[in-house]
């Protein structure tokens, strides 16, 4: 028979047990088979009761944080409105010094007198670099 010679059998039959390549292929196939089968048969199922409970708890925590942030911002706004109302009487001297102030966006150079003082107000709070740049650009132009 043609397979009696070991060299002939190895040459024509790639799956002979005595070849190291065959052993490596079998080991790799054995290790990869469960992963391939699990990917093929894997379907998205329903969430477990614990997962749903955890998601509900996380959502409630986010709602609590959001509502507390709203309360803090409302308190800050109320404080700013109170400070603005208290500061308005201190600005009355500017009206006696000159005319009513004009908003820079609505003013044109024809409306402004020859000598005009422009006082830009910028902020140093938080991420306001873009706002400050916009104000500076508006005053320069």
C-alpha positions in Angstrom: 0.0 0.0 0.0 1.2 3.5 -0.7 0.7 4.7 3.0 3.1 2.1 4.4 6.1 4.4 4.0 6.1 7.0 6.8 7.6 9.7 4.5 5.1 9.0 1.8 2.2 9.1 4.3 3.4 12.4 5.8 3.8 13.9 2.4 0.3 13.2 1.1 -1.7 13.1 4.4 -1.4 16.5 6.2 -3.4 15.3 9.2 -1.1 12.6 10.4 -0.8 12.5 14.1 3.0 12.5 14.2 3.5 15.9 12.5 4.0 18.9 14.8 2.0 21.2 12.5 -1.0 18.8 12.9 -0.8 19.0 16.7 -0.6 22.8 16.6 -3.7 23.0 14.3 -5.7 20.6 16.5 -4.8 22.6 19.7 -5.7 25.9 18.1 -9.0 24.5 16.7 -9.9 23.1 20.1 -9.2 26.3 21.9 -11.0 28.5 19.3 -14.0 26.4 18.8 -15.9 27.5 22.0 -15.3 31.1 21.2 -16.5 30.8 17.6 -19.6 28.8 18.6 -20.4 31.3 21.4 -20.2 34.2 18.9 -22.5 32.4 16.5 -25.1 31.5 19.0 -24.8 34.6 21.1 -28.0 36.7 21.1 -28.8 39.7 23.1 -31.2 38.6 25.9 -33.2 40.2 28.5 -31.5 42.1 31.3 -31.4 40.3 34.6 -33.4 41.6 37.6 -30.2 42.8 39.3 -29.1 44.7 36.2 -32.5 46.5 36.0 -32.3 47.3 39.7 -28.8 48.8 39.3 -29.9 50.8 36.3 -32.9 52.2 38.2 -30.7 53.1 41.2 -28.1 54.8 38.9 -30.9 56.8 37.3 -32.3 57.9 40.6 -28.8 59.1 41.8 -28.4 61.1 38.6 -31.9 62.7 39.2 -30.9 63.6 42.7 -27.7 65.2 41.5 -29.5 67.1 38.8 -32.2 68.5 41.1 -29.6 69.6 43.7 -27.6 71.4 40.9 -30.8 73.1 39.8 -31.4 74.3 43.4 -27.9 75.6 43.7 -28.1 77.5 40.4 -31.5 79.0 41.4 -30.0 80.2 44.7 -27.1 81.7 42.8 -29.4 83.5 40.4 -31.5 84.9 43.2 -28.4 86.2 44.9 -27.2 87.8 41.7 -30.6 89.4 41.1 -30.6 90.8 44.7 -27.1 92.2 44.2 -28.1 93.8 40.9 -31.1 95.4 42.5 -29.0 96.8 45.3 -26.4 98.1 42.9 -28.7 100.1 40.6 -28.9 103.2 42.9 -25.1 103.4 42.8 -25.2 103.7 39.0 -27.5 106.8 39.0 -24.5 109.2 39.0 -23.5 108.0 35.5 -26.8 109.3 34.1 -26.2 112.7 35.6 -22.7 112.7 34.2 -23.7 111.8 30.7 -26.7 110.5 28.7 -28.3 107.2 29.0 -25.9 104.3 28.3 -26.2 102.6 24.9 -25.7 99.0 24.2 -22.6 98.6 21.9 -24.4 96.2 19.6 -27.1 98.7 18.8 -24.8 101.8 18.6 -23.4 103.1 15.3 -20.5 105.5 15.0 -22.9 108.2 13.7 -25.0 107.9 16.9 -22.0 108.3 19.1 -20.5 111.7 20.0 -17.0 112.6 18.9 -15.5 111.9 22.3 -16.8 108.6 23.6 -15.7 106.5 26.5 -16.3 102.8 26.1 -16.0 100.8 29.3 -15.9 97.1 28.5 -16.8 94.7 31.4 -15.2 91.3 31.2 -15.2 88.3 33.6 -12.6 86.3 35.2 -14.8 83.5 36.3 -14.8 80.0 34.9 -14.3 79.2 31.2 -15.0 82.7 29.9 -12.0 83.3 27.6 -14.2 83.3 24.5 -16.6 85.9 26.0 -13.7 88.1 27.0 -12.2 87.8 23.5 -15.6 88.7 21.9 -15.9 91.8 24.1 -12.3 93.0 23.4 -12.8 92.4 19.7 -16.1 94.4 19.7 -14.4 97.4 21.5 -11.4 97.4 19.2 -13.5 97.4 16.0 
